[in-house]
Amino acid sequence: MKKSFLYFFCSILIFSCSEDSSEEVLPRPESEVETEESFELSNFELEIKVFEDGGVIMEASASELDSGVISEHGFLLSQLENPDFNNSQKFEPDEIVGNKFSQIVENDLDFNKEYFVLAYVKIGEEYNYTQIESFVSTGSKAPVIAQINQAHIGDTLQINGSNFTSISNRIKVLFDEEIGTVLESTDTLIKCIVPTSLKRFNPKVVVDLYQKQGAYEEFTLFKPIIENISETSVSIGDTLTVYGQHFDFENDRNAIIVDEKQAEVLFSSRDSITFVLPKSLSFSTNSFVLNSQLQDVGSGLSFTVKSPIITELPRSFRSYETIEIIGDEFSPIAEDNIVLFDDHQATVFEATKTRLKVRVPIGPYDDRNPILQIKLMDHIYQFEDNLEFVDTWLLYKELSENYFQHFISNDIAYVFIEDDVNSRFFVQRFDSDLNLLSTFYVDYPRTSIRDEYFRILYNEMTNRVFFYFIEDDEPNFYEFSLTSLEFEVRTKYPDNQSNGNAIFSIQDKLYMGFGNFTDGLNPSENPQPYAQFWQYDVTNDSWNQTANFPINYRFRSNTSTFVLNNEGYVGNGATSTGHYDFWKFSPTNDEWIRVDNFPEIKNRTASFEYNGSGYVVFGGFTSSQDDVYKYDTNLDDWLELEDVNEYFFQDYGRAPEVTTALKFSDAIYLIVNEYPSDFCFKADLNKL
């Protein structure tokens, strides 16, 4: 029952569809279909020939093909087994010649694919068909590129040639490995976009179509042409524009190279590129190289960066002080501005086109009037006005040797440096400008001197020189002859062996005491040796004990000492926070008299007398300090003067090194031990 109903329903549906269709339905070509007797062609056959290099020729023939009665003729080509007018390519040859018509197909054939073909003719309203034939394609004819004109990156490019296809999505255009977007195509023309990702300006162009390729190796991008530049006299960081032809319109595809540095590109068009001049350049006059359209183009044009100038700065300042220099045409990159005071390079902290913030070099300087220069690229600008250092203490030299002993005789400094390897002293003679006058060697006067502490005692009144050596297993006190340059034994120093002694000279007498005792002396059990002071009579070669130092005498060494009005002043040499007392010794009364306490706790200071006042410089206790104090005998007071250089020594932070004063009649120097050389500061005597 169900089967009968289904059959009935389908019959009605088929009948309804036939009735409603108003369109002409072309008959499905079948080899078995028989046409009406009156239209049947005799011997209507199809022959196919496949070309080895691609393409196929289809030829249809019959016993009689009367073009007068045939309204249509052609071929249907499909990859489906039953080609028809809906699923096939339709080819209509131009004419029928000698009962034959044919069609050569060279395009749009896939390689190694099976195709199915039939030929047809239409006579009246009826179609006649050949049997369906098939072939395996060798592909289309290889595309041939005949011509490609020059172009820019991103341009729409026209490729002329043959064996292309109008089916654009079957075409792949390669520029080396980069794919160009195909916009439209015909059998002889392809329009595509030059890829923005090209790697070189002359890529090999390949048209890939149906697994066949055609290549063109003479394509090139346009070469950029540089014609002009907006400015030739420029400032660092200026914005410039180069004019020409065939530039890229994308900033990131253009590069301006100046002094091997890439400039920032702000704007690009086909005929101009605007860029910012690099801020760091090696030379003032520069040409440039343009890279555009993947090509480097040198320029015969050049521009010159203006020279820096100084319009304003302090005319007086201190070494190591931070100052501002006002002017123009400076580099905004601080390290590119080479600022020199004499031949010493300043540290540039900040820089703009019109302002430099610099730290004046510490030195050393030959005088107090430095020459200021600014070197920028190959420009050298020299400031012509006079400049002046106002330091009381200005770094004058760096001395190569450390930890020397010295004396000054007749304004000649004799510097003794130990040469333990050869058991001798190396002696240098300097004038008051610290020019080296001569050198010589003096043998050690005894065998045990190696690595041994010694002190030099000089008596100005008699111009005689004495050496004290700490070890007492041999004679420990000698006179050094300035004539023979030899040592002679003198009366032994009677006190316990010690180093860091306080020493001063009054008339023809030498005085010595204090120090660090090295013979195992216990200051708790026997403190008196620490308080003892001794007088040496230069004329009689004799030692006499003077009044003991009153208080705070234990462990004091490397003290501050100077002589005023034939009285010896001693203080500092601190090894504890209680060592701030200062005293003067009166040879007339053989007594110690306390004076104003020193303002700080110090040891290893330099000290000297000048113009009736005593000076204590540098030193420290737990860390170095660059203070300078002057003792005024009339006021019995310590006056604080300008520091040696607080800018330089504020971060010094080290335990105090030994400092030494060299006092000539017309010059005073401060030697600060600092590895690997000694700093030698020269005083402005008018400011002491």
C-alpha positions in Angstrom: 0.0 0.0 0.0 2.8 2.4 1.0 4.8 1.6 -2.2 1.8 2.4 -4.4 1.2 5.7 -2.7 4.8 6.8 -3.1 4.8 5.9 -6.8 1.7 7.9 -7.3 3.1 11.0 -5.5 6.4 11.0 -7.5 4.4 10.7 -10.8 2.4 13.8 -9.9 5.6 15.8 -8.8 7.4 15.0 -12.1 4.4 16.0 -14.1 4.0 19.3 -12.3 7.7 20.2 -12.8 7.4 19.6 -16.5 4.4 21.7 -16.8 5.8 24.8 -14.9 9.2 25.0 -16.6 9.3 27.9 -19.0 13.1 27.7 -19.8 14.6 25.8 -22.5 16.5 22.8 -21.2 19.4 21.8 -23.3 19.6 18.0 -23.8 22.2 16.3 -21.8 24.8 15.1 -24.3 25.1 11.3 -24.2 26.9 9.1 -26.6 23.9 6.9 -26.7 21.4 9.7 -27.5 19.9 9.3 -30.9 18.7 12.4 -32.8 15.8 12.5 -35.1 16.4 10.8 -38.4 16.1 14.0 -40.4 19.0 15.7 -38.5 21.4 12.9 -37.9 24.9 13.5 -39.1 26.8 10.8 -40.8 30.2 9.9 -39.3 30.2 12.8 -36.8 33.4 12.1 -35.0 35.9 13.8 -32.6 39.7 13.5 -32.7 42.0 14.9 -30.0 45.7 15.6 -30.2 47.7 16.5 -27.0 50.8 18.7 -27.4 53.8 17.7 -25.4 54.6 21.2 -24.3 51.1 22.0 -23.3 47.8 22.5 -25.0 45.5 20.4 -27.1 43.8 20.5 -30.5 40.3 19.2 -30.8 39.0 18.4 -34.4 35.4 17.4 -35.3 34.4 16.0 -38.7 31.4 14.5 -40.5 30.6 13.2 -43.9 28.9 16.4 -44.6 28.8 19.6 -42.6 26.7 22.3 -44.3 27.5 25.6 -42.8 24.4 27.0 -44.4 22.1 24.9 -42.1 24.3 24.7 -39.0 23.6 27.6 -36.6 26.1 26.6 -33.9 29.1 24.4 -33.7 31.8 23.9 -31.1 33.3 21.8 -28.3 32.5 21.3 -24.6 35.5 20.7 -22.4 35.2 19.6 -18.8 37.0 17.6 -16.0 33.6 15.9 -15.4 32.9 12.7 -17.2 29.6 13.9 -18.8 30.3 17.4 -20.1 27.3 19.6 -20.9 26.6 23.2 -21.4 26.4 23.9 -17.7 29.6 22.2 -16.4 32.0 22.8 -19.3 34.1 25.3 -21.1 32.5 26.1 -24.4 34.7 26.7 -27.5 33.2 28.0 -30.7 35.6 27.8 -33.7 35.3 30.6 -36.3 34.3 28.5 -39.3 33.8 25.1 -40.8 36.4 24.1 -43.4 35.9 21.0 -45.6 33.4 19.2 -43.3 35.7 19.9 -40.4 36.0 22.4 -37.5 38.8 22.5 -34.9 39.9 24.4 -31.8 43.4 24.7 -30.3 43.3 25.2 -26.5 46.6 26.4 -25.0 45.4 28.0 -21.8 43.5 27.1 -18.6 44.5 23.5 -18.7 45.6 21.8 -15.5 48.7 19.7 -15.7 48.2 15.9 -15.5 44.4 16.1 -15.3 41.9 14.0 -17.3 39.6 16.1 -19.5 36.4 15.0 -21.2 35.4 16.5 -24.6 32.6 16.3 -27.1 31.8 18.2 -30.2 28.4 19.5 -31.1 26.5 21.1 -34.0 23.1 22.7 -33.9 20.8 22.3 -37.0 17.4 24.0 -36.6 16.4 23.4 -33.0 18.2 20.1 -32.5 21.8 19.4 -31.4 24.0 16.6 -32.7 26.9 15.4 -30.6 29.9 13.2 -31.0 30.8 10.6 -28.6 32.7 11.8 -25.4 36.4 11.5 -25.7 39.0 12.0 -23.0 42.7 12.9 -22.7 45.3 13.6 -19.9 46.5 17.1 -20.2 50.1 18.1 -20.4 49.0 21.5 -19.0 48.7 24.8 -20.6 51.3 26.4 -22.8 53.9 28.0 -20.6 53.3 31.7 -20.0 55.6 34.0 -21.9 56.5 37.5 -20.5 57.4 39.9 -23.3 57.8 43.2 -21.5 57.6 44.8 -18.0 58.3 48.5 -17.6 60.1 50.0 -14.6 58.0 50.7 -11.6 58.1 51.8 -7.9 57.4 49.6 -4.9 53.6 49.5 -4.5 52.9 50.5 -8.1 50.3 48.8 -10.3 52.5 46.9 -12.8 51.5 45.8 -16.3 53.0 42.6 -17.6 52.7 42.0 -21.3 53.0 38.6 -22.9 51.1 35.5 -24.0 49.6 32.3 -22.7 48.1 34.1 -19.7 44.6 33.6 -18.6 41.6 35.7 -17.7 41.1 33.6 -14.6 43.1 35.9 -12.4 43.0 33.6 -9.3 44.9 31.0 -11.2 47.9 33.3 -11.7 50.7 33.8 -9.3 53.2 36.5 -10.0 56.5 36.2 -8.0 59.1 38.9 -7.5 61.9 36.6 -6.4 60.1 35.0 -3.4 57.6 37.8 -2.9 54.0 37.5 -4.2 52.4 40.3 -6.1 48.7 40.8 -5.8 47.0 40.2 -9.2 44.3 42.7 -10.0 43.1 41.6 -13.4 44.3 39.6 -16.4 43.7 38.5 -20.0 45.4 36.1 -22.2 48.1 38.7 -23.0 48.0 41.1 -20.0 48.5 40.9 -16.2 48.1 43.8 -13.9 49.5 43.3 -10.4 50.9 45.3 -7.5 54.7 45.4 -6.9 55.1 43.9 -3.4 56.2 46.2 -0.6 58.2 43.3 0.8 60.7 43.2 -2.0 64.3 42.4 -1.0 66.1 43.8 -3.9 65.5 46.4 -6.7 65.9 44.0 -9.6 64.0 40.8 -8.7 63.4 38.0 -11.1 59.7 38.2 -12.1 58.0 34.8 -12.6 54.4 34.2 -13.8 53.3 30.9 -12.4 50.2 29.5 -14.2 48.9 25.9 -14.2 52.2 24.6 -13.0 54.0 26.3 -15.9 56.2 29.3 -15.4 57.5 32.2 -17.5 60.4 34.3 -16.2 61.6 37.9 -16.8 65.0 38.9 -15.5 65.3 42.5 -16.7 62.8 44.2 -14.5 64.1 46.9 -12.2 62.6 49.5 -9.9 63.1 53.1 -10.8 66.4 54.4 -9.5 65.9 57.5 -7.2 67.4 60.8 -8.5 68.6 63.4 -6.0 68.3 67.0 -7.3 68.6 69.4 -4.3 68.6 69.8 -0.5 66.7 72.5 1.4 69.7 73.9 3.5 73.5 73.7 3.3 74.3 75.5 6.5 72.7 73.7 9.3 72.5 73.0 13.1 72.7 69.7 14.7 69.2 68.2 14.8 67.8 70.4 12.1 65.0 69.2 9.8 66.1 69.0 6.2 64.3 68.1 2.9 65.9 66.4 -0.1 64.2 66.8 -3.4 64.3 64.6 -6.5 62.4 61.8 -8.3 61.3 58.2 -7.8 61.4 58.2 -4.0 59.3 55.8 -2.0 56.2 57.4 -0.4 56.5 55.2 2.8 58.9 56.6 5.5 60.0 53.2 6.6 61.1 52.3 3.1 63.4 55.3 2.9 66.7 55.8 4.7 69.0 58.8 4.8 72.5 57.9 6.0 74.7 60.6 7.3 78.2 59.8 8.7 77.1 56.1 8.8 74.1 57.1 11.0 70.5 56.7 9.9 68.4 59.9 10.1 64.8 59.9 11.3 62.5 60.3 8.2 59.5 62.5 8.9 57.8 62.7 5.5 58.1 60.9 2.2 56.6 61.5 -1.3 57.7 60.6 -4.8 59.7 63.8 -5.1 60.8 64.8 -1.5 61.9 63.3 1.7 62.0 65.3 5.0 64.4 64.0 7.7 66.0 65.0 11.0 69.8 65.5 10.9 71.4 63.0 13.3 72.5 64.6 16.5 75.9 62.8 16.7 78.2 63.4 13.8 82.0 63.0 13.3 82.5 65.8 10.8 81.0 69.2 10.3 80.7 68.9 6.5 78.8 65.9 5.3 77.2 64.4 2.2 74.6 61.8 2.5 73.4 58.5 1.0 69.7 57.9 0.2 68.4 54.4 0.2 65.0 54.3 -1.6 63.5 51.8 -3.9 66.0 49.3 -2.4 68.9 51.2 -3.9 71.7 53.3 -2.4 72.1 56.6 -4.2 75.1 58.8 -3.3 74.7 62.5 -3.3 77.0 65.1 -4.7 75.3 67.6 -2.3 76.7 68.4 1.1 75.9 70.5 4.1 78.0 72.0 6.9 77.1 72.1 10.6 77.7 75.5 12.2 80.6 75.9 14.7 79.8 76.2 18.4 80.2 79.6 20.1 80.2 80.7 23.7 78.4 83.9 24.7 78.3 83.7 28.4 79.9 81.8 31.4 81.5 82.7 34.7 84.8 84.4 34.3 86.1 83.1 37.6 85.4 79.7 39.2 87.0 76.9 41.1 88.5 73.7 39.8 86.0 70.8 39.9 83.1 73.3 40.2 80.0 72.7 38.1 79.3 75.7 35.9 77.0 76.6 33.0 78.3 77.6 29.6 75.8 79.6 27.4 76.1 79.8 23.7 74.8 78.2 20.5 75.4 75.3 18.2 76.3 72.8 21.0 75.4 69.2 20.6 72.4 68.0 22.6 74.4 64.8 23.2 76.5 65.6 26.2 79.5 63.4 25.4 79.9 64.8 21.9 80.8 68.2 23.3 84.5 68.0 24.2 85.1 70.9 26.7 88.7 71.5 27.5 90.3 73.7 30.2 93.8 73.9 29.0 94.3 70.3 27.9 92.0 68.7 30.6 88.6 67.5 29.5 85.6 68.6 31.5 82.7 66.3 32.4 79.5 67.4 30.6 76.5 66.6 32.6 73.8 68.2 30.5 73.6 69.6 27.0 71.2 71.5 24.8 71.8 73.5 21.7 72.4 76.6 23.7 73.6 75.4 27.2 76.2 73.1 28.6 76.4 72.1 32.3 80.0 71.0 32.9 82.3 70.2 35.8 85.6 72.0 35.5 88.5 69.4 35.6 90.5 69.2 38.8 93.7 69.8 36.8 96.7 69.9 37.1 97.2 73.5 35.8 100.4 75.4 35.2 98.7 78.7 36.1 95.4 80.2 37.2 94.2 81.3 33.7 93.0 78.3 31.8 92.3 78.4 28.0 88.8 77.2 27.3 88.1 75.3 24.1 85.1 73.4 22.8 85.7 70.7 20.2 82.7 69.4 18.4 83.1 67.2 15.3 86.1 68.8 13.6 85.3 72.3 14.9 87.6 73.8 17.5 86.2 76.9 19.2 88.4 78.9 21.6 87.0 81.4 24.1 89.1 84.5 23.9 88.3 86.3 27.2 90.4 85.8 30.3 89.3 83.1 32.8 90.6 82.7 36.3 90.7 80.0 38.9 89.9 81.4 42.3 91.0 78.3 44.3 93.2 78.9 47.3 94.7 75.5 46.5 94.9 74.6 42.9 96.1 71.2 41.6 99.5 72.0 40.1 101.1 68.6 39.4 100.7 64.9 39.8 103.9 63.3 41.3 104.7 59.8 40.4 106.2 58.7 43.8 104.4 58.1 47.1 105.5 58.3 50.7 108.7 60.3 50.4 110.6 62.3 53.0 112.0 65.7 52.2 113.7 68.9 53.4 114.2 72.3 51.8 117.5 74.0 51.8 118.1 77.4 50.1 114.8 77.0 48.3 115.8 73.7 46.8 113.7 70.7 47.8 115.5 67.4 48.4 113.1 64.4 48.1 114.3 61.1 49.4 112.6 57.9 48.1 113.6 54.5 49.4 115.1 52.0 47.0 115.2 48.9 49.2 116.1 46.6 46.4 119.4 48.3 46.0 119.8 49.5 49.7 119.9 53.1 48.8 117.9 56.4 48.5 116.9 57.8 45.2 117.2 61.6 45.7 115.5 64.3 43.5 116.2 68.0 43.6 113.4 70.4 42.7 113.2 74.2 42.5 110.3 76.3 43.9 108.3 75.6 40.7 108.8 71.9 41.2 111.0 71.6 38.2 113.3 68.7 38.5 116.9 70.0 38.7 118.8 66.8 39.2 118.8 63.2 40.7 121.4 61.1 42.5 121.6 58.0 44.7 122.8 57.8 48.3 123.6 54.4 49.9 121.8 53.5 53.1 124.1 54.4 56.1 123.3 51.0 57.8 122.3 47.5 57.0 118.9 47.3 58.8 117.2 50.1 57.0 115.2 48.1 54.6 111.4 48.7 55.2 112.4 50.7 58.2 110.7 53.9 59.3 112.9 57.1 59.2 112.5 60.8 59.7 114.4 63.8 58.3 115.2 66.7 60.7 116.3 70.0 59.1 117.7 72.9 61.0 117.3 76.0 58.9 119.6 78.3 61.0 122.6 76.0 60.4 121.4 74.5 57.1 122.2 71.0 58.5 120.3 67.8 57.8 119.8 64.8 60.1 118.2 61.4 59.7 116.5 59.4 62.5 116.0 55.6 62.0 113.6 53.8 64.2 115.7 50.6 64.9 118.3 51.1 67.6 120.4 47.9 67.2 122.7 50.1 65.1 123.4 53.8 65.3 120.0 55.5 64.7 120.9 59.2 64.2 123.0 60.5 61.3 123.9 63.8 59.7 123.6 64.0 55.9 126.3 66.3 54.3 124.9 68.5 51.6 128.5 68.8 50.4 129.8 65.2 50.3 126.3 63.7 50.0 127.3 61.1 52.7 126.0 60.1 56.1 128.0 60.6 59.4 127.0 59.0 62.7 125.8 61.3 65.4 124.8 60.8 69.0 122.0 58.2 69.3 118.5 59.4 70.0 118.0 58.4 73.7 114.3 57.6 73.8 112.4 54.5 73.0 112.2 53.6 69.3 109.1 55.2 67.8 107.7 56.4 64.5 105.3 59.2 63.6 107.3 61.6 65.9 106.5 65.3 66.3 109.5 67.3 65.1 110.2 71.0 65.0 113.3 73.3 64.9 113.9 76.5 66.8 117.1 78.4 66.2 120.0 75.9 66.3 118.0 73.2 68.2 115.9 70.3 67.0 113.0 68.9 69.1 111.4 65.5 68.9 108.8 63.5 70.8 105.6 61.6 70.7 105.1 58.7 68.3 104.1 55.1 68.1 106.5 53.0 70.1 107.5 49.7 68.5 109.5 48.0 71.3 106.6 46.4 73.2 106.2 49.2 75.6 103.0 49.0 77.7 101.6 52.5 78.0 99.4 51.4 80.9 102.3 50.2 83.0 104.8 52.9 81.8 103.1 55.9 80.1 105.9 58.4 80.7 107.9 57.7 77.5 104.9 58.8 75.5 105.1 62.2 77.2 108.9 62.7 76.8 110.3 65.4 74.4 114.0 65.7 73.6 116.1 68.6 72.4 119.1 68.1 70.0 121.8 70.6 70.1 123.1 70.8 66.5 126.3 72.5 67.5 127.3 70.2 70.4 125.8 67.0 69.0 124.0 66.3 72.2 120.5 65.3 73.4 118.7 66.8 76.4 115.3 66.0 77.7 112.9 68.9 77.9 109.6 69.2 79.9 107.2 66.4 79.4 104.0 66.9 77.3 101.3 67.5 79.9 98.3 65.4 79.0 96.8 63.2 76.2 100.2 62.0 75.1 99.6 58.3 74.6 99.6 57.0 71.0 99.8 60.5 69.4 101.7 60.4 66.1 101.8 62.2 62.8 101.0 65.4 64.6 100.6 69.0 63.3 103.7 71.1 64.1 104.9 74.6 63.3 107.0 77.3 64.9 105.9 80.8 65.6 108.0 83.4 67.5 110.6 80.8 68.5 107.9 78.6 70.1 106.9 75.2 68.9 103.2 74.4 68.4 102.1 70.7 68.6 98.6 69.2 68.3 96.4 66.7 66.5 98.0 63.3 65.7 94.8 61.9 67.1 94.2 58.3 67.8 91.1 59.0 69.9 88.3 61.5 70.1 90.0 63.2 73.0 93.0 64.4 71.0 91.8 67.9 70.2 94.1 69.8 72.5 96.8 72.1 71.1 100.0 73.2 72.8 103.0 75.5 72.4 106.4 74.8 73.8 108.6 77.7 75.1 112.3 76.8 75.0 113.0 79.8 77.2 110.8 78.6 80.0 111.0 74.9 79.2 107.3 74.6 79.5 104.1 73.6 77.5 101.3 76.1 77.4 97.9 75.1 76.2 96.4 77.2 73.4 92.9 77.2 71.8 91.6 73.7 71.1 91.8 72.6 67.5 88.2 72.6 66.0 88.3 69.0 64.8 89.9 65.6 65.6 92.7 65.0 63.1 95.9 63.2 62.3 98.2 62.9 59.2 97.8 66.6 58.5 100.2 68.9 56.7 101.3 71.9 58.7 103.5 75.0 58.2 104.2 78.6 59.2 103.5 81.5 56.9 103.6 85.2 57.6 103.5 84.8 61.4 100.5 82.3 61.5 100.3 78.5 61.7 98.4 76.4 59.2 97.0 73.0 59.4 95.7 71.4 56.2 93.8 68.3 55.3 94.1 65.1 57.3 91.3 63.5 59.2 90.5 60.9 61.8 88.2 58.2 60.5 87.9 59.7 57.0 89.7 62.3 55.0 88.8 65.9 55.3 90.1 68.8 53.1 89.7 71.5 55.7 92.2 74.3 56.2 92.7 76.1 59.5 94.9 79.1 60.4 96.0 79.8 63.9 96.1 83.5 64.8 98.5 84.1 67.7 97.0 87.5 68.6 93.5 86.0 68.9 94.5 82.6 70.1 92.0 81.3 67.8 91.6 78.9 64.8 90.2 80.5 61.7 88.6 78.2 59.1 89.7 79.0 55.6 88.6 77.8 52.2 88.9 74.0 51.8 91.5 72.5 49.6 88.7 71.5 47.2 85.4 70.4 48.7 84.0 69.6 45.3 86.8 67.1 44.6 87.2 65.6 48.1 83.6 65.6 49.3 83.2 62.0 48.1 86.8 61.0 49.0 85.6 58.9 51.9 88.9 57.2 52.6 90.9 57.0 55.8 93.3 59.9 55.8 96.5 59.4 53.9 99.8 61.1 54.8 99.8 64.7 53.6 102.9 66.8 53.3 103.6 70.6 52.9 106.5 71.8 50.8 107.2 75.4 51.8 109.5 77.5 49.7 110.1 81.2 50.1 107.8 82.0 47.2 105.5 79.0 47.0 103.8 76.5 49.2 102.6 73.1 48.1 100.3 70.5 49.6 101.0 66.9 48.7 98.1 64.4 49.2 99.0 60.8 48.8 96.6 59.2 46.3 97.4 56.0 44.4 98.9 55.7 41.8 100.3 59.3 42.1 100.4 62.1 44.6 98.3 65.2 44.1 100.3 68.4 44.5 98.2 71.5 45.2 99.7 75.0 45.0 98.6 77.7 47.3 97.6 81.2 46.4 99.7 83.0 49.0 97.6 86.1 48.8 94.6 84.1 50.2 96.4 82.4 53.2 
